[in-house]
Amino acid sequence: MFHKILIANRGEIALRIIRACKELGIKTVAVYSTADSNSLHVKLADESVCIGPPSSLQSYLNINAIISAAELTDAEAIHPGYGFLAENAAFAEICENCGITFIGPSSESMRLMGDKISARQAMIKEKVPILPGTEDAVQDVNEAIKIAKKIGFPVIIKASAGGGGRGMKIVHSPAALPNAFATARAEAQAGFGNPEVYIEKYCQQPRHVEIQILGDKHGNVIHLGERDCSIQRRHQKLIEESPCSVLTPQLRAEMGDAAVRAAKSVNYNSAGTIEFLLDSDDKFYFMEMNTRIQVEHPVTEMVTGIDIIREQIRSAAGLKLRYKQSDVKIRGHAIECRINAEDPFKFTPCPGKITSYHTPGGLGVRVDSFVYDQYTVLPYYDSLISKLIVHADTREDAIRRMLRALDEYIIEGIKTTIPFHKRILSNKDFIEGHLDTGFLERMVLE
């Protein structure tokens, strides 16, 4: 096992990793920007190193500074969390070349699954269901129109190196395709430094269902069931739950088996997620793989009792998984609400000082957060400030528990999305489980 791990991240995920390390008896090193000097992850780590000014490019994305901090503190491994450098294959490769263990998959696996075109090609080879579409990048608009007509409208244009909705355009007619194609390529180039896009059939009103996987360096891969992440705004997840209320045991087994096959096909040896679209006929299609820990991993931990971060660290250290597939049992129901420092209905960022802070408690309630009373939420980073997770025997009980917990959660001085979550969880369609990725578009929030 490692003696010391550097955490190349900030916020609640840095805190989450510190907690797992402490329970494993591992020393931790926090890195921070000058703006983050009062952050909890800095206060709770065993050591801390300032790596630059507030700008992410000059701090949390500064590979040279992070590697130097690891060498300065004799950290044997680096955990990237999610976001920032978590899916940067070049960073993983630099760690490998410097003799530092990257707590995540190999750079080779990351490159293969991080590129959505090569990932689709790998899934075709493994007979994992995918939506009709191109196997290679589409080079020009004439080719795009020809392919779209063959597939049938509506289609979706996606950036090969994309994520978070950038470089993604839904097209309903041939006339709209030229502008959408040009815009998607421009967004892909600006956001990811790679203009390549591909086209696939647009799956209308699907559920977004993802499978959590765990692998080790001995060829073992298991799945920990699914998460329903259908409540989204502009492809950004807002509420996640496990299990998915419409999955039968047979369908869960089929999706889990497909996810494990997908992971094994690229020699995956860490925590990761295979994301699927599930249509109204209960047919599922591979969408992408996230080669990192997910924001929403706590709901899986709550229903399985398995500490995913702990297992990820153990796997990176070369230890075998402690669980077989038959050991994984789904118990009860868990829901996570992402609490953002935003206007609850306009979704505009709301940085500022928290003047009063009180977290909810009670049986089955978990809060993963890094803020505290009098903490100033910074304008430089993602607006996620807390994750509220509940667990109960049934989905109905979990919804009631979440509403109770949201009522108890006091954050004053800034606006947060707590009122938004109350509105969603009180909605009749949500309560009855009528969910898909277009749920918010149909719901009147104000």
ABEGO torsion letter per residue (X at the ends): XBABBBBBBBEAAAAAAAAAAAAAGBBBBBBBBAAAAABAAAAABABBBBAEBABAAABAABAAAAAAAAAAAGBABBBAEBEEAAABAAAAAAAAAAGBBBBEBBAAAAAAAABAAAAAAAAAAAGBBBBBEBABBBABAAAAAAAAAAAEOBBBBBBAABEGGBGBBBBABAAAAAAAAAAAAAAAAAAAGBABBBBBBBBBGBBBBBBBBBBBAAGBBBBAEBBBAABBBGGBBABBBOBBAABBAAAAAAAAAAAAAAAAAAGBABBBBBBBBBBAAGBBBBABBBBBBBAAAAAAAAAAGBBAAAAAAAAAAGBBBABBAAABBBBEBBBBBBBBBBBAAAGBBBBEBBABBBBBBEBGBBBBBABBBGBBBBAABBABABBBBBBBABAAAAAAAAAAAAAABBBBGBBBAAAAAAAAAABAAAAAGBBBAAAAAABBAX
